[in-house]
Amino acid sequence: MNPSNISLFQHVNGFSPADSAAVLAVSSILVSMAPQLTDKFYDQLLSHPETRQHIDGRLDMLKGTHIQWMSQLFTGPHDEAFFARQEVIGVVHVKVKIPPLFVSSSMSFLRHEVVSMLHTKTEIGELSHEQFEAASAAILRLLDICQMLIDTAYETERLRLLSEATGMKVALIENLIALS
C-alpha cells in the first residue's frame, strides 16, 4: 500500500503520536490481557461452524500468532514497519482464504472486548479513567487501521483475479469502477 494512503487514513481517523503514546503507557496491562483476550476470541470463533472450520487442528498455533500480533499492537512502535507487517497479515488472510466477513466480524469482536477488558481494569483501579479513555480511543483507531490494511489486501486480490479472468489491466478495471 502507498504510505501516503496510510498517512491519509491516520489523518482522517485521528491516530496520532499521542495515541501511540497512550497505548504504550498501558502496554504492560494490555500485553497481560492478550492471553485472556485471545482465549475469548477463539472461543467465539469456535462457537460457529463456519468460522470453526478455519481453525480446526491449528488452534494452538493460531493462538500463539494472535498473542504475538496483539503484543506488537500494544507495544509498537506504530511506524512504517509496523504498518507493513499489518499489510502482510492481510495478504496471509487472503492467501489462506479467510472470508472478509470473518475478518470484519473478528475485528468488531476485538474492538468491543479490548475496551471491555480495559474498563474492568479501570474499575479495579489498575487504570485511571483518563488512561482508560485515551488508551481505548487509541486502540480503536489502531484496530481500524489494521482492518483497513487487511481490507485493502482483499481488494487488491479481487482486482488481480478479475484482471486475470478478463485479461484487462488492473488500472483499466479501476478506471471502469470509477465511471459508475
N, C-alpha and C positions, 0 to 999 in steps of 0.2 A: 504494500500500500504506500501511496505517496505520503511522506512525512507531513506535507502541508495539509493533507486531509485529516490526519490525527490532530494536528495543531488547531485546525478549524473546529473539529469536534470538541476538543478540550475548551476552546474559547466559548463555544455555544453552551456546552453542558456545565461549564464553570469549574472544571477540575484545575486546580492551581498548585503552585508550590506550597501554599498554606494548607491545602488539602492533603498533600503528600505528608507534610509535617504532622498533621493531625492524626493520620493513620500511624505514622512511625512513633508518635508519642504514646500510643497504647498498643504497640505491636506485640509486646510480651503477653498481654492479655489476649489479644486476637490469636496469636500463634497457639496459646494454650487451649483455646476454644476449637482449634482446627480438627482434632480427632473426633470430638463430640459432634461438631457440625457435619463432618464427613459421614459419620455413622447415621445421623438423621437423614442426610441427603441420599445415601444409598438405600436406607430403609424405605424412603419414599419411592425411589426408582424401582426397587424390587417389589413394591406393592401393586404394580400394574404389569400384566403380561407383555405388553408391547415394549415397555422400557426394560423389563427384566431380561428379555432375550438378548439385549446388547451387553449384558453384564455376566450372565451365567458362565461359570468357570474362570472368571477373571477378577472376581471381587477383591481379593487381597491386593493384587497388582494395581487395580483401578483406585482403590482407597489410598494406597501409598502415593500414587501420582497426584491424586486430588489434594492430599495433605501438603505435598511439596508445592503444588500450584498455589494453594492458599497461603502458605508460608511466604512465598515470593510476593504474592499480592500484598500481604500485610507488612513485609519488611523492606520492600522496594529494592533499590531505588526505582522510582517510576520515571524512567528515562527512555531514550530511543531503543536501547537493548531490551528493556522490559516489554515495550510495545511490540518489538519484533518477535519476541517469544510468544506473545499472545496471538500474533498472526500465524505462527507455526502451529499453535494449538488449534486454531480454526482450520487450517489445512488438514491436520490429522483427523479432526472430527469429520471433515468431508470425505477423506480417503477411507475411513472405516465405516462410512455410510450411516452415521448417526443422523436421523432426520432432524431438520431445522426446528421443528416443533418441540422436540425433546430438549434441544439446547435452550430455546427461549423459555420453556416452562421450567427448566432446571435453574436458569439464571434468576427467574422470578422467585423460585423457592429459596435460593441462596440470599437474595436481597432481603426477603422477609426474615429468614432465620438469623442472619447476621445481626440485624437490627434488634430482633427479639432477644437474642443472647446478650448483646451489649446492654440492653435495657435491664436485664436481670442482674448483670454486673453492677449497674448503677444502683439498683435497688438494694443490693447487699453492701454497698459502699466501696466497691473496688474502683469505680469510676465516678468522677464528678459529673454533674448534669451537663456542664459545659463541654467536658471531654466527650460525653456520650453524643451530644448534638453535633459537635464538629466531626468526630470520627464517623458517625453514622452517615452524615451527608457526604463526606468524602468517599467512603466505601461504596455508597450507592452510585456516585459519579464514576468511580473507578470500574465497578462492575458493568456500568453502561458502556464504557469504552471497550472493555473486554468483549462484551456481546457484539458491539458494532464491528469489531475486528473479526470475530467469528462469522458474523452475518456476511461480511464482505468476502470471506473465503468461499462461502456458499454461492454468492452472486457471481464471483469470478469463475467458479467451476461450472455453473449453469451456462454462462456465456460461452465458455470454452466448448462445452458439449454441444450447444446449439450451433456454434461455428463449425465444429467437426461434422455435425449431422447435415448441415445445409451447404457447406463449402464457402459460406460467407465469412469475411474477416470480422473479428470482434468489433472493430471500430465501426463497420457498416451496421452491424446489429445494434450497437449503442446509438448510432445516428437514427436508425429506424424507430427505436424506442422513444427517442427524444421528439420525434414528429407527432406522437399521439397526444 
